[in-house]
Amino acid sequence: MLIHRMAASFGRLQNHTLELKDGLNIIQAPNESGKSTWCAFLISMLYGINSRERDRSGFVADKNRYAPWSGLPMAGRIDCRWEDRDVTLMRATRRQAAPMGEFRAIYAGTGDLVPDLTGQTCGETLLGITREVFERSAFIRQAGLAITQDAGLERRIASLITSGQEDTSYTEAAATLKAQLNRRRHNKTGQLPQLEAQLSDARRQLEETRSLSEQLRQARRQEERLNRQEASLEQELSLHDRWEAQQKRQSLADAEDAAAQAGQKAEAIRCQLARERIPENDTISRLRGAIVNLETTRKSVDKARSQRDEAMKALLRAEAAANENPFTGQTAENAQREAGRQPPKQRTPLNLLILALIWLAGALVKFFYPAFLTAVQPPVFWAAWSCAALAAAGTMFFLARRKAAAWRAARRKRFGTDDQAEISALADTYVKLLEARDAAQAELNAKSATADALYNSLTSNEQGILLEVRRFAPTAYDIPTADALLRLCAQRRQELTRAEAAGREAALRRDLLRQQLPAETDADPAAAPIGSREEVQARLEQVRAALHDIRSAADRLAGQLHVLGDPAVLESSIQAMEAEQARLEGEFQSLRLALDTLDSANTALQSRFSPALGRRAAEIFSQLTEGRYSGVVLDRSLHVGAEPTGDSIYRDAALLSAGAADQLYLAVRLAICDLVLPAEKQVPVILDDALANFDDSRCAAALRYLKEAAKTRQILLFTCHSREADFFSGDGEVFIQQLTESPRQV
């Protein structure tokens, strides 16, 4: 889809027009000049205005927010190109309650209606996505850069990585299943808990009906016998009361002395600990825990050093293996170059003879032939010349053979062979040994760094513990001494704790005895009663409990038997409820299995889509920040974090600056556009002051990216700054215009 022209009577726009071109369009205007209104107009033309939306606190419905200031009906027109044909979209207001409710779509130049294109389906037909998906992807506002989860966007994402259908949403399906689960069982509410409670009551009632009759018969026979036992036990218990009152007065006097002594002992220990500056239990526990942790760190140090020693041995073995090679001391390149060196070229005697003749002939002709012609006869000259040529050829052949033999002898002495293939194999082996030695060196460096770091940590922790311990124990100069002193301090603190606990127990016992001290009696018994008070009290309680049960049973059982009704009716009701319980339990298990399966499927879908979205967002974010960040991570709810280049820790978007956060959200939005929006529709991207918080450098990076992205889709960038227009000044590929009462091209 490509938008050519928009005309609007919408909000502050009074019959205003806006011309657009393919690629990147920059619309520059100051605040409150209609940029956001044009964006809202475009969405309203594509998807319409919700006439049912109402104003509420802090929110104004679009039908009221964008009502024309002139009082004229809300209307608009868009000229665009869709499926290689020019189309005109028109919306008008016929009824006040339905702003822009009248819709027409015609082919330009013919006036023919576009088939199957209505006001309800316009946006989805032209762009291939719903309004919710468009607003969360291609419509990017400064106040709405953050990505929010939506059922429409969720359906669109699911369609891209599954079957392509967009009629299902995990959120909606999960909500429906959870509602059905809660209807059957939610904590202690729902159909199943209610039915289980009813079933339990019915079973209990049936059992009670059978046992109540027998209980009623036994109650009358036991009541008289228990009354006689109760009177006898009460007399015996009164005797125990008088005797125990006498013993409690004596115990109270002893308890008061013990409480005073325990309090004095605890106070003495407390003062002594204060003089000796013994630390509190929290400090002792913390320091002893730190000492215990030192042992773990020490084991890690020993292990790291052992690994370092093994790495050193491996390096020595690698170096020894490399030194045993004939190429030792040379680089890999030099060894391969020397192994590839060819022996001196040998010539045959005939070739050497011809070469010597040619050389000697030239020399004679140039220097000696004129003189010989005058002094020597030609036959003698030619015989002498032939002998000289043969002698020269023999000399050259001998020297060449001697040089080649010397070269081969030198190779055998050094490499043990003069075979070129064997020497090349030795060179290849030497290169591999060098690589093994370098790898062993790198491993040794890494193990040494780890061992040094652990040792430094151990030393630092030991010094920190000793410094803190010496605040109250100046003689602690090593960890064993510090640990022993801390153990002693813990024992002293335990001694105080035991003394304080003993004091509290003694005081509590004294106070309890004071509360339990009975009133004075006229005459105390001279001797202790026979048998213990507990036995008498237990028998009396048993008798009273039995009496209470029997006396109340007669009054209760008759009424209960009447209320419970016929046992046959109860049994029939229980069977019906058990059948209903089995049916509801089966439905509940089926619904839970469906919800678990849906959760697993949604997790699998998200795990397939989020990495691709994260990688694409990371590429865009790296370009927007000029390489400052290299990674982006998104969880299942589209919560975003970024990884700085060279740092393996992801930073949440909330920890970034306002500008960096806007750049991160913009990168994710643009990545969603690349991955979610249908490529064949070429959905336009609208940015409403989305670069407002960018600094000049990152704004330039974003503009370069948008220009490149505009090669595949139309991009409308509304901005209140002039820097975007200045950046593309003189660039014929970018269409720049300023919004005034009549927009003009820059």
DOVOVEX-903845 format. One record per residue (C-alpha): z, y, x. Coordinates in steps of 0.001 Angstrom, whole numbers, padded with zeros to 6 digits, always signed. Example, Ala and Ser with C-alpha at 12.3 -4.5 7.8 and 13.67 -1.06 7.14 Angstrom:
2
+007800-004500+012300+007140-001060+013670
END
This chain:
746
+000000+000000+000000-000920+003505+001245+000266+006708-000478-002235+009604-000400-000644+012244-002615+002449+012827-004772+002882+015465-007504+006276+015916-009172+008169+017799-011845+011462+016320-010730+014737+018115-009973+014035+021261-007956+010390+020217-007540+008395+022291-010025+004837+020902-010081+005014+020507-006299+002581+018296-004420+002894+016441-001143-000133+015213+000809+000312+012142+003014-001813+010223+005468-001869+006783+007025+000513+006080+009922+003495+008297+010735+004101+011321+008483+006750+013856+009539+007902+016154+006725+010058+018932+008174+012189+021147+005938+015605+022831+005996+018521+021539+003986+018317+021822+000182+014556+022157+000245+013732+018923-001592+013481+016154+001043+015930+013798-000658+014436+014737-004033+010981+013587-002861+012526+010294-001706+014276+009779-005067+011037+010715-006867+009075+008044-004985+011602+005333-005909+011695+006521-009534+007902+006414-009745+007834+002863-008397+010836+001385-010218+011611+003859-012994+014896+005558-013969+017810+003661-015517+018310+005495-018817+021505+003518-019521+023272+004867-016455+026122+007281-017275+027924+009980-015310+031362+009104-014043+033964+010493-011675+032248+011416-008391+028845+010155-009578+025927+011755-011445+023294+009539-013065+019713+010005-011777+018453+011033-015228+020830+014030-015096+020835+014617-011341+017049+015016-011139+016379+016683-014483+013801+019478-013783+015454+022836-013193+012775+024546-015241+013738+022582-018356+010332+020902-018538+010105+017141-019135+010442+014936-016079+007005+013733-014910+005120+012698-011798+001984+011242-010277+001167+009186-007181-002311+008630-005769-002346+005575-003548-004504+002761-002230-003578-000772-003241-005537-003965-002607-008446-001912-001195-008766+000166-004376-007574+003681-005171-004942+003656-007914-003198+006522-009733+000347+005982-011034+001609+008374-013722+004966+008662-015446+005911+011125-018175+008818+011770-020533+008137+011431-024221+011726+010944-025378+014725+012768-023903+016741+009531-023878+014077+007771-021782+013085+010048-018843+009787+009033-017216+009619+006148-019677+005896+006506-020373+003867+004806-017635+000165+004510-016866-001685+003001-013908-005455+003557-013661-008162+002974-011091-009245+006296-009592-012740+007437-010576-013028+005030-013518-009977+005621-015667-009662+001888-016302-006130+000614-016692-004812-001595-013904-004137-004968-015562-000619-006430-015559+000852-003259-013993+003632-001837-016205+006513+000563-015731+008948-002348-015374+006821-004345-012902+005195-001494-010950+007430-001531-007869+007630-005307-007519+003881-005702-008043+002849-003018-005549+005477-003754-002886+006315-007405-003569+010096-006739-003600+012752-005638-006074+014344-002217-006129+017573-003558-004600+015700-005091-001660+013635-001908-001152+016732+000310-001109+018439-001990+001414+015468-002291+003748+012598+000200+003666+014481+003170+002102+016666+004475+004945+018962+007434+004370+021403+009077+006748+024267+008411+004315+023117+004852+003654+022112+003419+007017+024682+000618+006847+023434-002683+005436+025144-004104+002347+024781-007581+000879+022953-007791-002432+021817-010647-004656+018228-009411-004556+018168-009144-000766+019865-012532-000580+017160-014093-002784+014440-012483-000670+015970-013819+002584+016354-017279+001055+012718-017261-000034+011530-016526+003503+013257-019541+005033+012925-022060+002188+010371-022597-000550+009319-018987-001111+010928-018704-004552+013010-015625-005274+014658-016681-008524+017944-017956-007046+020881-016304-005299+023813-017999-003598+026226-015264-004713+025238-015550-008374+025159-019357-008376+028491-019602-006520+030110-017138-008933+028908-019215-011912+030203-022476-010399+033571-020904-009497+033932-019573-013033+033351-023073-014405+035821-024551-011896+038460-021963-012803+037870-022670-016487+038825-026288-015890+041495-025808-013197+042776-022619-011545+046165-023068-009863+048367-023942-012863+045993-022656-015516+042809-024032-017057+041887-026882-019337+043040-029700-017046+046545-028343-016262+047096-027611-019938+045943-031077-020956+048047-032711-018217+051094-030812-019422+050440-031907-023006+049937-035519-021909+053128-035476-019887+055049-034090-022868+053639-036759-025185+054565-039598-022821+058020-038178-022360+058497-037898-026093+057493-041514-026643+059907-042758-024001+062677-040613-025419+062133-041991-028887+062718-045538-027650+065833-044749-025675+067569-042323-028045+068542-044969-030575+070302-047104-027968+072063-044086-026489+073407-043093-029893+074996-046505-030457+076710-046547-027059+078011-042968-027241+080521-043592-030020+082146-046588-028283+082616-044780-024983+084060-041513-026310+087641-042789-027072+087977-044633-023773+086909-041581-021774+089320-039274-023604+092288-041365-022452+091035-041438-018855+090583-037653-018823+094228-036946-019772+095586-039256-017076+093369-037808-014346+094284-034224-015241+097980-034950-014684+097255-036534-011321+095040-033574-010315+097835-031076-011123+100068-032824-008614+097335-032473-005955+097029-028743-006702+100687-028077-005965+100603-030096-002749+097378-028448-001477+098741-024960-002208+101595-025659+000133+099185-026915+002857+096826-023920+002462+099568-021409+003113+100323-023160+006393+096593-023410+007291+096129-019673+006640+098789-018765+009177+097123-021008+011778+093674-019578+010977+094843-015984+011462+096134-016808+014954+092908-018652+015874+090673-015782+014641+092582-013233+016725+092320-015363+019879+088590-016040+019376+087835-012330+018908+089722-011408+022093+087861-014070+024092+084433-012903+022870+085214-009269+023658+086367-010174+027170+083137-012085+027885+081052-009211+026457+082701-006660+028727+082275-008892+031777+078531-009340+031063+078118-005590+030700+079800-004990+034075+077561-007600+035733+074415-006110+034067+073374-009480+032635+070120-008932+030636+069602-009771+026979+068355-013175+025812+064889-011788+024990+064433-010549+028562+065725-013833+030014+063428-015921+027802+060433-013770+028598+060989-013935+032373+061655-017687+032365+058515-018208+030306+056583-016154+032848+057959-018336+035666+056869-021472+033792+053408-019954+033402+053311-019381+037182+053281-023128+037724+050190-023435+035540+048526-020625+037488+049552-022262+040785+047939-025522+039711+044805-023592+038859+044892-022006+042339+045258-025420+043991+042426-026811+041924+040196-023819+042728+040958-024147+046439+040201-027847+046314+036870-027088+044672+036228-024417+047301+036928-026935+050092+034561-029425+048484+031923-026696+048303+032519-025907+052012+032055-029570+052909+028864-029685+050886+027606-026577+052725+028412-028120+056118+026577-031313+055146+023574-029275+053999+023555-027228+057222+023870-030396+059342+020945-031979+057511+018840-028845+058033+019763-028670+061752+018626-032264+062323+015078-031385+061195+012540-030483+063949+011894-027164+062208+015541-026063+062469+016043-022362+063029+012798-021387+061294+012292-019925+057843+010604-021987+055140+007439-019912+055408+007240-020276+059212+007843-024040+058999+005069-024535+056470+002750-022279+058458+003416-024228+061680+003008-027571+059906-000389-026478+058633-001668-025420+062088-004861-027349+063055-005584-028873+066510-008139-027160+068810-011704-027862+067728-013433-030403+069966-017156-030334+070685-019377-033259+071676-020848-033435+075212-024333-032693+073839-023087-029551+072099-021279-028445+075241-024406-029102+077327-026606-027042+075018-024032-024252+074981-023785-024295+078805-027591-024230+079163-027927-021298+076830-025177-019379+078589-026474-020174+082087-030055-019364+081112-029080-015988+079882-027113-015259+083012-029897-016361+085327-032598-014506+083472-030609-011323+083490-029216-011327+087019-030812-013904+089368-034299-014864+088199-036201-011960+089835-034644-012645+093235-035248-016377+093072-038900-015893+092192-039498-014079+095453-037542-016507+097699-037714-019959+096081-040509-021979+094587-040324-022593+090777-039667-026368+090944-036739-025852+093250-035456-023096+090979-035599-025239+087882-033894-028181+089557-031055-025969+090763-030754-024402+087339-030477-027859+085658-027758-029022+088038-025765-025889+087408-026077-026333+083638-024889-029940+083827-021940-028972+085991-020955-026209+083586-021180-028514+080553-019059-031163+082272-016449-028617+083207-016264-027266+079665-016010-030758+078175-013204-031700+080547-011239-028529+079827-011616-028959+076052-010412-032589+076182-007491-031618+078363-006466-028787+076016-006590-031053+072927-004554-033765+074680-001929-031232+075749-001697-029895+072154-001172-033393+070723+001405-034255+073398+003382-031139+072549+003313-032073+068837+004522-035630+069557+007301-034347+071789+008585-031969+069127+007942-033859+065910+007749-037461+067156+004204-037730+065868+000946-035823+065977-000156-036934+062494-000753-033814+060389+000410-035440+057103+003708-036618+058618+004387-033169+060098+003648-031561+056707+006085-034002+055074+008741-032969+057651+008088-029325+056772+008424-030006+053031+011666-031869+053660+012908-028921+055733+012127-026481+052880+014109-028637+050431+017011-028817+052895+016994-025024+053183+017057-024711+049406+019954-027179+049210+021789-025215+051916+021296-021915+050042+022490-023495+046779+025566-024886+048558+026246-021427+050017+026019-019831+046560+028337-022487+045129+030825-021868+047951+030746-018108+047325+031423-018626+043608+034270-021095+044222+035789-018809+046878+035684-015828+044516+037366-017865+041773+040081-019159+044118+040750-015652+045488+040954-014177+041997+043420-016847+040823+045508-016429+043966+045617-012646+043529+046679-013117+039904+049418-015561+040964+050687-013198+043662+050636-010214+041303+052558-012105+038605+055147-013342+041101+055746-009826+042432+056028-008446+038896+058625-011070+037951+060637-010556+041144+060644-006770+040750+061989-007078+037204+064597-009703+038142+065879-007612+041086+066854-004863+038650+069885-006937+037726+069895-009504+040577+069119-007767+043919+069291-011078+045839+066259-012547+044066+063538-012448+046777+061651-015600+045748+060758-017377+042518+063169-020364+042858+066077-017965+043422+064955-015814+040494+064673-018887+038263+068141-020093+039271+069612-016634+038600+067877-016484+035216+069294-019926+034355+072745-018658+035289+072234-015526+033166+071119-017696+030247+074239-019824+030617+076414-016688+030622+074667-015419+027509+075105-018811+025857+078788-018649+026687+078992-015272+024913+076999-016619+021973+079321-019583+021629+082371-017336+021866+080999-014950+019230+080063-017865+016957+083546-019302+017375+085024-015900+016525+082890-015571+013409+083723-019089+012298+087432-018473+012808+087266-015179+010869+085213-016781+008111+087687-019652+007848+090596-017196+007712+088926-015119+004953+087987-018226+003027+091556-019499+003165+092796-016120+001929+090450-016303-001052+091408-019895-001807+095157-019302-001530+096604-020128-004977+099424-018298-006688+103026-019202-005945+104336-022279-007822+107841-022835-009004+108353-026117-007211+106223-027788-004587+106190-031578-004333+108282-033040-001610+105768-035762-000728+101989-036022-000711+100344-037601-003780+099050-041143-003558+095270-041200-003161+092986-038338-002199+092153-035299-004309+088412-035958-003869+088709-039352-005460+090663-037971-008411+088329-034994-008790+085250-037221-008579+086604-039564-011252+087552-036631-013469+084114-035057-013112+082487-038356-013917+084654-038730-017012+083989-035159-018168+080247-035509-017538+080187-038722-019501+082168-037105-022302+079824-034132-022375+076780-036394-022540+078289-038547-025255+079552-035654-027366+076248-033789-027170+074168-036945-027602+075370-037516-031145+074386-033970-032135+071114-034010-030188+069707-037448-030769+069414-037192-034530+067469-033958-034332+065236-035234-031516+064388-038425-033362+063346-036382-036353+061221-033986-034292+059511-036650-032187+058145-038454-035183+056556-041887-035426+055985-043669-032026+052624-045091-033254+051285-041580-033821+052426-040530-030343+050663-043510-028713+047356-042694-030456+047584-039057-029359+048239-040112-025752+045112-042316-025660+042903-039467-026940+044303-037040-024374+043792-039542-021514+040105-039889-022460+039695-036091-022523+041457-035810-019164+039053-038320-017572+036051-036380-018915+037319-032991-017626+038289-034475-014246+034767-035871-013811+033250-032461-014643+035644-030755-012221+034726-033081-009333+031010-032652-010055+031331-028858-010062+033306-028895-006803+030690-031134-005164+027974-028744-006349+029860-025734-004933+030466-027477-001580+026787-028423-001381+025788-024846-002239+028100-023488+000492+026598-025862+003052+023061-024912+002054+023864-021187+002225+025470-021599+005656+022377-023442+006889+020067-020732+005509+022106-017930+007065+022240-019735+010431+018435-019957+010386+017802-016326+009401+020570-014399+011214+019458-015356+014786+015882-014214+014112+017110-010978+012532+019552-010439+015410+016855-010966+018046+014446-008562+016361+017195-005975+015807+018233-006342+019484+014650-005611+020626+014467-002476+018462+017998-001317+019365+017235-001719+023071+014180+000531+022654+016130+003113+020611+018924+003268+023230+016542+003089+026230+017989-000238+027405+021667+000746+026980+022228-002254+024665+020571-005656+024924+022019-007737+022083+022817-007512+018368+024838-010016+016330+025036-010285+012522+027359-012509+010516+026657-014002+007095+027698-010777+005309+025333-008668+007526+028271-007216+009449+026831-005840+012704+027946-005752+016350+026158-004767+019580+026234-006066+023180+025911-003464+025982+023555-004387+028809+025489-006152+031574+028519-006718+029324+029045-010026+027496+031480-008604+024918+030038-007578+021570+031285-004278+020144+031753-003831+016440+029685-001065+014856+032910+000723+013887+033754+001127+017614+030500+002920+018432+029890+006644+018246+028343+008052+015087+024952+008386+016762+025023+004919+018339+026163+003388+015039+023268+005084+013220+020872+003778+015872+022284+000255+015488+021998+000342+011697+018490+001818+011941+017471-001021+014284+018790-003624+011827+017074-001875+008914+013751-001836+010782+014237-005495+011772+014832-006363+008114+011598-004531+007284+009737-006626+009867+011204-009952+008735+011909-009559+005007+009197-007282+003611+005934-009064+002723+003458-008337+005499+000444-008404+003191+001911-005565+001073+002391-003178+004045+005434-001648+002309+005866+002025+003282+009108+002924+005100+010970+006092+004028+013499+007767+006360+015577+010611+004918+017238+012458+007836+017948+009066+009408+017716+010557+012953+020105+013468+012325+022876+012095+014571+020532+011051+017421+020596+012980+020670+017274+014305+021996+016656+011397+024353+017282+008659+021796+015506+010646+019118+012429+010627+021370+012784+006856+021848+013060+006374+018077+009988+008550+017464+007964+006538+019952+008993+003336+018207+008188+004735+014750+004765+005845+015908+004051+002335+017182+005414+000774+013962+003233+003131+011894+000169+001256+013115+000971-001539+010625+002560+000417+007752+002865+003970+006468+006101+005724+007522+007471+008897+005892+010069+010676+008046+011856+013540+006260+013871+015678+008693+015735+018982+008754+015139+019418+012507+012114+020801+014305+012413+018534+017354+010420+015710+015732+007487+018041+015081+007800+019536+018573+007767+016058+020103+004445+015185+018483+002943+018617+018871-000750+018184+019613-000685+014446+018766-003553+013906+016346-002288+010448+015330+000859+011896+013677+000611+013979+010481+003187+016809+010540+003851+019247+007718+006549+021696+006675+008003+021726+003172+007857+025150+001578+006907+026181-001925+003445+025036-000817+003596+022452+001967+001517+023323+005024+000344+021229+007930+001665+022065+011389
END
